[in-house]
Amino acid sequence: MASSTRSGKGQRRNQPNRSFKMFYLALGLIAVLGIGFVLFQALSKPASVSNTGPMPNQAGLNAPVGKTDDNYWYKGKPDAPVKVEIYADYECPACRSLEVELAQANFDGLYVETGKAQVIFREFPLKTIHKSAQLTAEIARCAGDQNLFWPIHNALFDSQTQWAKSLGPKSQIMAAVEQAGADRQQIESCIEAGTYTGVINDAYDAAIKRQLQQTPTVFVDGQQVNFETDFAKTLMAAVDAKLPASSNN
């Protein structure tokens, strides 16, 4: 009995120590999970925004342009062996970085104009965080009526660093559009009439239906590209991997 009693006292004395150990183990586990979550979030984000300077001057595109059967603007031959789909928002800084890097790498010259890839731009305006996302998407579509979708597309991204920070961005956006060669009055009339409001809303809904959550999101032949470092190098490698062997020469 004496032995049993001493054992019971020993157990009572050790209980606080075990409780503290369990407490610290729990804290450690929470810390590890927290660090893991942060790392996961960091790795799941697109490449960092590094290109804040002006886009390289892009000469006239020597490739077919038009709209796909599901009403999105494209550049490049419809029968190109590789399809590149870009979901983007004109006010998204990372989307601008993507466009700048592709221009710097002469992606259009190497892939679009040579018939290797067709690029399809799919609007995904993040309207809850970007106040001019819807407007700029509609402006680009209105410019398409003047056969200027891609020049205005480029101009909107090029001027983003100015108008996105403005309290009254519309005047700066329209100035950039006009400078890029579009008829400002026609664009404004198109916007006021809401000509493409429904089209952009449908584009947004289509992106959500595809379960997309961020911009830019890019697919090459239906396979999502995982951007961890350079946008252009990663995308060019993804396209090269899909090209027939004879096309890489």
DOGUBA-959056 format. One record per residue: residue in one letter; x, y, z of N, C-alpha, C in turn. Coordinates in steps of 0.001 Angstrom, whole numbers, padded with zeros to 6 digits, always signed. Layout:
<recs>
AXYZXYZXYZ...
</recs>
This chain:
<recs>
M+000831-001194+000000+000000+000000+000000+000863+001240+000000A+001974+001187+000836+002825+002355+000913+003393+002659-000456S+003828+001605-001133+004385+001793-002470+003343+002384-003399S+002138+001890-003305+001060+002387-004144+000776+003841-003860T+000793+004253-002594+000532+005633-002222+001628+006556-002744R+002895+006128-002614+004000+006960-003113+003899+007133-004631S+003485+006041-005299+003331+006123-006753+002264+007122-007139G+001157+007143-006349+000077+008090-006632+000532+009513-006466K+001352+009794-005389+001841+011160-005176+002766+011564-006313G+003591+010572-006751+004502+010889-007856+003744+011262-009109Q+002654+010588-009388+001851+010892-010560+001271+012290-010467R+000799+012672-009264+000213+014008-009108+001275+015082-009303R+002540+014799-008808+003589+015801-008986+003986+015939-010457N+003918+014841-011234+004343+014888-012626+003289+015448-013564Q+002026+015493-013134+000953+015963-014013+001181+017382-014532P+001585+018359-013676+001832+019713-014207+002935+019719-015247N+003998+018905-014995+005085+018867-015970+004607+018350-017315R+003792+017305-017281+003269+016768-018537+002356+017775-019211S+001577+018521-018435+000678+019527-019000+001469+020618-019716F+002569+021072-019065+003406+022093-019696+004033+021565-020990K+004478+020292-020921+005081+019702-022122+004071+019654-023261M+002840+019233-022946+001803+019165-023980+001502+020550-024527F+001492+021545-023640+001210+022928-024049+002261+023420-025043Y+003552+023176-024690+004627+023636-025570+004674+022844-026871L+004336+021562-026794+004264+020770-028018+003183+021302-028948A+002043+021667-028338+000948+022231-029133+001359+023546-029775L+002044+024395-028999+002519+025673-029547+003485+025434-030711G+004368+024457-030519+005332+024152-031573+004647+023676-032841L+003628+022829-032678+002890+022322-033826+002185+023449-034564I+001579+024360-033797+000893+025508-034405+001881+026365-035184A+003074+026570-034598+004101+027381-035263+004531+026738-036577V+004755+025403-036548+005165+024693-037760+004087+024791-038833L+002829+024590-038418+001721+024684-039382+001612+026083-039950G+001825+027078-039080+001749+028473-039533+002818+028782-040554I+004043+028340-040290+005147+028563-041241+004863+027840-042555G+004339+026618-042439+004012+025864-043643+002956+026550-044474F+001960+027133-043802+000890+027837-044527+001439+029053-045244V+002303+029802-044560+002896+031002-045174+003711+030620-046396L+004512+029546-046290+005319+029099-047415+004445+028654-048569F+003343+027951-048237+002425+027493-049285+001811+028672-050018Q+001384+029691-049244+000794+030874-049852+001801+031575-050741A+003036+031665-050280+004058+032355-051063+004340+031617-052369L+004411+030279-052295+004706+029503-053484+003542+029455-054449S+002320+029631-053954+001149+029552-054817+000858+030865-055521K+001554+031940-055131+001347+033231-055777+002149+033300-057068P+001689+034129-058035+002463+034271-059253+003775+034972-058985A+004632+035006-060016+005947+035624-059866+005836+037058-059378S+006864+037515-058701+006838+038843-058107+006823+039925-059169V+006261+041065-058798+006175+042192-059711+007509+042924-059697S+008182+042962-060836+009489+043604-060874+009606+044637-061983N+008756+044551-062991+008854+045459-064125+007893+046624-063965T+008405+047750-063510+007562+048928-063324+007871+050011-064353G+008866+049794-065195+009207+050764-066221+008282+050653-067418P+008504+051482-068439+007638+051448-069627+007829+050163-070424M+006782+049764-071128+006883+048601-071990+007737+048945-073204P+008488+047980-073733+009251+048233-074954+008314+048631-076088N+008798+049482-076961+007993+049898-078108+007727+048688-078998Q+006457+048414-079252+006094+047256-080048+005582+047704-081411A+006294+047311-082445+005879+047674-083798+004595+046926-084151G+004027+047268-085298+002797+046620-085720+002930+045113-085763L+001933+044431-085264+001955+042972-085183+001762+042372-086567N+002675+041506-086955+002592+040841-088254+002015+039440-088066A+000746+039405-087680+000074+038128-087436-001437+038363-087503P-002189+037319-087790-003644+037473-087816-004185+037844-086429V-005226+038667-086406-005930+038988-085163-007418+038847-085414G-008160+038640-084339-009605+038498-084478-010211+037994-083195K-011412+037446-083288-012106+036914-082120-012334+035419-082280T-012208+034727-081165-012477+033292-081144-013980+033048-081262D-014348+031795-081418-015773+031450-081509-016520+031813-080235D-015805+031829-079089-016462+032204-077836-016215+033675-077477N-015837+034480-078496-015853+035941-078392-014723+036549-077559Y-013524+036015-077704-012347+036616-077064-011332+036984-078151W-010645+038075-077929-009665+038516-078908-008429+037611-078884Y-007914+037346-080073-006703+036540-080207-005715+037239-081126K-004456+036785-081048-003432+037158-082019-002649+035896-082349G-002372+035723-083635-001705+034500-084071-002641+033627-084898K-002074+032743-085663-002866+031889-086543-003802+030981-085734P-005076+030920-086128-006004+030023-085427-005576+028560-085460D-004781+028175-086488-004341+026785-086568-002929+026589-085995A-002471+027552-085206-001157+027414-084566-001147+026167-083690P-000015+025466-083607+000033+024205-082845-000150+024361-081338V+000083+025569-080806-000038+025780-079360-000985+026947-079087K-001882+026755-078138-002815+027801-077716-002414+028315-076340V-002259+029625-076217-001948+030258-074941-003137+031105-074524E-003728+030790-073392-004857+031569-072863-004367+032386-071663I-004583+033688-071722-004166+034566-070637-005391+035195-069992Y-005617+034869-068732-006676+035510-067945-006029+036648-067170A-006489+037873-067412-005810+039006-066791-006759+040169-066551D-006246+041127-065804-006960+042313-065358-006036+043498-065654Y-006545+044508-066358-005682+045623-066770-005133+046438-065598E-005721+046281-064412-005236+047022-063244-004347+046164-062349C-004143+044927-062724-003341+043995-061926-001856+044231-062197P-001057+044602-061173+000376+044858-061387+001130+043644-061918A+000800+042449-061435+001486+041251-061917+001155+040979-063384C-000068+041320-063794-000444+041160-065202+000389+042094-066067R+000639+043284-065565+001486+044225-066297+002907+043671-066413S+003413+043105-065340+004746+042511-065378+004831+041407-066428L+003784+040595-066500+003734+039543-067513+003848+040140-068907E+003045+041170-069177+003051+041793-070501+004406+042434-070811V+004985+043112-069836+006282+043763-070040+007364+042723-070334E+007384+041649-069569+008407+040618-069764+008261+039937-071111L+007021+039698-071527+006809+039078-072831+007264+040005-073953A+007009+041295-073792+007453+042263-074798+008978+042333-074834Q+009600+042343-073663+011065+042389-073588+011699+041149-074218A+011037+040020-074079+011559+038761-074623+011174+038556-076089N+010427+039518-076661+009956+039430-078055+009145+038158-078279F+008246+037873-077344+007422+036664-077446+006606+036656-078732D+006008+037795-079072+005203+037847-080296+006034+037530-081530G+007229+038118-081599+008086+037883-082756+008538+036435-082872L+008823+035821-081739+009352+034460-081731+008280+033386-081859Y+007089+033652-081344+006075+032605-081283+004788+032936-082049V+004303+034168-081912+003025+034522-082536+003197+034779-084033E+004169+035604-084391+004361+035947-085799+004923+034790-086615T+005578+033857-085958+006124+032689-086660+005106+031558-086790G+003924+031742-086240+002877+030740-086362+002972+029605-085367K+003869+029732-084375+004023+028661-083390+002915+028669-082334A+002431+029859-081979+001440+029959-080903+000386+031005-081223Q-000798+030742-080768-001889+031718-080802-002168+032137-079365V-002240+033439-079126-002511+033978-077794-003949+034471-077736I-004669+034020-076736-006062+034425-076530-006143+035165-075203F-006666+036386-075229-006789+037174-074009-008205+037047-073456R-008299+036587-072229-009599+036400-071565-009666+037325-070359E-010590+038264-070414-010709+039254-069341-011168+038599-068031F-010484+038976-066960-010876+038536-065616-010727+039739-064677P-011621+040724-064798-011510+041947-063989-011855+041705-062525L-010885+041908-061649-011105+041718-060206-011733+042993-059648K-013014+043110-059874-013733+044366-059612-013804+044749-058145T-013693+043782-057271-013804+044096-055839-012549+044772-055298I-011419+044630-055986-010179+045238-055495-009580+046244-056473H-010030+046228-057718-009506+047153-058726-010644+047994-059297K-010661+049253-058947-011802+050118-059274-011948+050391-060772S-010865+050267-061537-010936+050550-062971-010842+049289-063827A-010926+048133-063216-010777+046878-063954-011876+046695-064995Q-013106+046948-064606-014231+046796-065536-014143+047831-066654L-013877+049076-066285-013801+050160-067268-012731+049881-068322T-011543+049526-067898-010458+049312-068849-010717+048102-069751A-011352+047072-069191-011692+045913-070015-012692+046301-071097E-013658+047130-070739-014644+047580-071724-013998+048500-072752I-013080+049356-072316-012388+050263-073246-011628+049479-074301A-010920+048435-073888-010170+047622-074852-011115+046987-075867R-012258+046520-075389-013242+045931-076298-013790+046978-077266C-014064+048176-076755-014550+049255-077624-013500+049602-078670A-012236+049570-078279-011152+049838-079228-011106+048780-080321G-011546+047585-079987-011600+046524-080981-012509+046873-082149D-013526+047692-081891-014417+048130-082966-013692+049035-083958Q-012555+049586-083526-011724+050406-084408-010507+049617-084910N-010568+048291-084755-009447+047402-085114-008176+047762-084353L-008367+048163-083092-007228+048588-082273-007189+047872-080923F-007753+046683-080862-007784+046009-079560-006377+045825-078997W-005468+045244-079762-004140+044934-079229-003295+046180-078964P-003315+047211-079826-002593+048438-079477-003109+049091-078194I-004433+049101-077997-004986+049701-076777-004748+048791-075578H-004809+047504-075791-004442+046520-074772-003048+046835-074231N-002097+047026-075124-000727+047344-074723-000650+048708-074042A-001380+049683-074572-001337+051040-074008-001895+051074-072590L-002924+050294-072321-003523+050256-070980-002530+049682-069964F-001850+048615-070339-000855+048054-069432+000351+048986-069288D+000750+049606-070388+001904+050494-070347+001667+051677-069415S+000455+052224-069436+000137+053420-068640-000417+053095-067258Q-000525+051818-066938-001148+051401-065674-000522+052056-064451T+000800+052208-064461+001479+052756-063279+001079+054202-063005Q+000547+054887-064015+000076+056261-063811-001389+056298-063370W-002273+055686-064160-003695+055834-063858-004177+054997-062670A-003525+053890-062377-003984+053040-061276-003833+053723-059925K-002915+054684-059828-002682+055386-058564-003483+056687-058466S-004204+057016-059508-004922+058286-059554-006287+058187-058878L-006702+059292-058246-008028+059337-057637-009112+059454-058704G-008749+060037-059842-009667+060142-060969-009033+059550-062206P-008971+058221-062294-008174+057571-063338-008742+057657-064749K-010037+057894-064890-010637+057800-066225-010007+058769-067218S-009745+060003-066797-009179+060980-067725-007786+060554-068183Q-006998+059982-067267-005660+059516-067641-005739+058294-068551I-006697+057424-068277-006891+056243-069117-007265+056667-070532M-008205+057590-070633-008649+058032-071949-007551+058780-072692A-006713+059511-071972-005580+060202-072611-004609+059185-073211A-004353+058106-072482-003457+057059-072975-004056+056367-074187V-005361+056152-074139-006060+055508-075260-005985+056372-076512E-006213+057656-076318-006171+058587-077449-004761+058677-078025Q-003775+058712-077141-002377+058789-077586-001984+057549-078381A-002605+056425-078073-002299+055175-078774-003005+055078-080121G-003824+056089-080453-004403+056134-081795-005889+055888-081902A-006571+055659-080795-008004+055409-080850-008792+056717-080892D-009976+056669-081467-010870+057821-081486-011544+057919-080119R-011166+058928-079360-011642+059049-077986-013158+059177-077908Q-013732+059955-078789-015183+060165-078753-015938+058864-078995Q-015452+058070-079936-016097+056784-080203-015982+055848-079005I-014811+055859-078356-014619+055019-077168-015577+055447-076064E-015662+056747-075821-016535+057246-074759-017996+056932-075043S-018414+057061-076304-019797+056731-076669-020074+055253-076444C-019092+054429-076785-019221+052973-076596-019358+052629-075110I-018574+053307-074272-018624+053067-072826-019965+053519-072251E-020397+054713-072641-021662+055256-072133-022845+054382-072518A-022773+053765-073694-023855+052894-074147-023820+051519-073487G-022724+051233-072774-022600+049921-072131-022508+048792-073134T-021902+049079-074287-021871+048122-075388-021262+046780-074985Y-020215+046830-074171-019504+045598-073815-019581+045248-072332T-020466+045905-071616-020602+045598-070184-020985+044140-069967G-021988+043691-070709-022429+042304-070576-021360+041308-070997V-020598+041664-072024-019528+040782-072515-018459+040588-071441I-018068+041693-070802-017043+041601-069751-017586+040880-068521N-018842+041115-068199-019457+040379-067078-019460+038871-067361D-019760+038516-068597-019759+037096-068978-018347+036512-068905A-017359+037321-069289-015963+036855-069232-015553+036595-067788Y-015951+037503-066911-015665+037325-065480-016332+036043-064960D-017588+035855-065293-018313+034667-064836-017673+033386-065366A-017168+033439-066596-016529+032259-067178-015247+031909-066426A-014506+032935-066001-013282+032691-065229-013611+032079-063871I-014649+032593-063245-015079+032047-061950-015552+030599-062119K-016272+030339-063189-016756+028978-063454-015587+028015-063632R-014475+028539-064134-013279+027719-064311-012493+027616-063005Q-013050+028201-061949-012496+028163-060595-011163+028897-060486L-011012+029961-061256-009807+030777-061161-009942+031749-060003Q-008817+032060-059356-008841+032912-058171-007871+034072-058241Q-007001+034110-059236-006011+035178-059277-005640+035510-060715T-005040+036676-060863-004518+037095-062152-003036+037428-061992P-002227+037188-063007-002604+036483-064233-002649+034972-064021T-003549+034328-064733-003564+032871-064807-003437+032518-066279V-002495+031647-066591-002188+031335-067979-002261+029826-068200F-002865+029459-069334-002934+028057-069727-002240+027880-071071V-001493+026821-071197-000871+026445-072473-001452+025100-072870D-002211+025112-073949-002931+023902-074389-003741+023301-073242G-004394+024155-072483-005281+023705-071409-004596+023381-070104Q-003276+023435-070071-002527+023129-068844-002071+024426-068181Q-002421+024613-066906-002070+025853-066223-000567+025953-065999V-000041+027142-066247+001381+027404-066065+001626+027855-064627N+002598+027250-063980+002940+027598-062602+004102+028588-062610F+003792+029849-062383+004827+030878-062386+005459+030989-061003E+006749+030677-060927+007479+030819-059675+008622+031827-059807T+009115+031993-061017+010213+032953-061226+009836+033908-062352D+010591+033896-063441+010338+034822-064547+009101+034416-065339F+008247+035403-065593+007050+035143-066395+007427+034662-067793A+008231+035452-068507+008515+035158-069909+009242+033824-070075K+010303+033608-069296+011070+032368-069424+010197+031153-069133T+009354+031274-068107+008490+030145-067736+007481+029853-068831L+006864+030913-069369+005853+030708-070408+006483+030186-071695M+007631+030726-072070+008295+030264-073286+008701+028796-073163A+009147+028390-071981+009500+026986-071765+008266+026095-071866A+007135+026595-071345+005893+025818-071403+005419+025666-072847V+005559+026717-073648+005174+026641-075057+006114+025710-075809D+007409+025850-075574+008389+024985-076241+008109+023505-075972A+007683+023220-074747+007416+021824-074372+006227+021244-075136K+005346+022109-075617+004157+021649-076338+004347+021644-077851L+005375+022324-078332+005587+022408-079768+006062+021077-080350P+005646+020783-081556+006204+019602-082239+007714+019779-082381A+008440+018708-082398+009910+018778-082457+010398+019596-083654S+009710+019490-084769+010140+020203-085967+009989+021707-085841S+009097+022162-084946+008842+023599-084794+009888+024290-083952N+010690+023548-083204+011678+024158-082319+012995+024476-083031N+013079+024147-084290+014320+024398-085029+014382+025855-085495
</recs>
